[in-house]
């Protein structure tokens, strides 16, 4: 298909189901989990994504997905558009199709969010669309030490979901989640969630993996730094990991200090790219 003849259409979650095998093959090749398991808030039956694609008859040629979220950053609340799953049929790449679906998605969400965020493997491609590099993030490589105390440390249970939702709401910088949304995340296949319980109350949690994404990475944390410093070393034992990566939120520098005895390396990794219309993202 020529670029001049390509037309972008928006479809809902039900309509995009027919294209999931192609998305699985292009985005997550040779993995056990597909896009529906890895990004349930987009593709699962209770997801709320918007999907933009170019097709040629029964063939999917190019695709991207978006989702609007509310972000709380200190005392500031704002809407942000999360954009991802930008992919083109390998036989059609280099023709500008991804640029078309990307532009259509940005136009469609412009009135709903002035900030668009994406994680990019090829930053140069998105810089052409107005995206800028964000702030680097920190990864810690944690090593399992001799078995710590496991009192109160256990795997997540369904009855814990509300407590984790409340802990999430205490973070100074977060994407707002309803109890339903939080439960949807916590039931993602391929994710291990460990909690610290004290006096019959869950006081901290940590999540590792998410479908085919972030395997071996602890990426979702809730609770105080002191409680997480007790939980994470024990969590490596429960998850049977000899080492693991911790994606450290920028506001948890004290946790980094507390985990120093368990840290064998630290590295800066690129954060998400951001495209803002008007004021910079807080």
Buried (B, 14 or more C-beta within 10 A) or exposed (E): BEEEEBEBEBBEBEEBEEBBEBBBBBBBEEBEBBBBBBBBBBBBEEBEBBBBBBBEEEEBBBBBBBBBBEBBBEEEEBEBBBBBBBBBBEEBBEBBBBBBBBBBBBEBBEEEBBBBBBBBEEBEBBBEBEBEBBEEBBBBBBBBEEEBEEEBBBEBEEEBBEBBBEBBEEBEEBBEBEEEBBBBBBBBBBBBBBBBBEEEEBBBBBBBBBBBBBBEBBBBBBBBBEBBBBBBBBBBBBBEBEEBBBBBBEEBEEBBEBBEEBBEEBEEEBBBBBBBEEEEBB
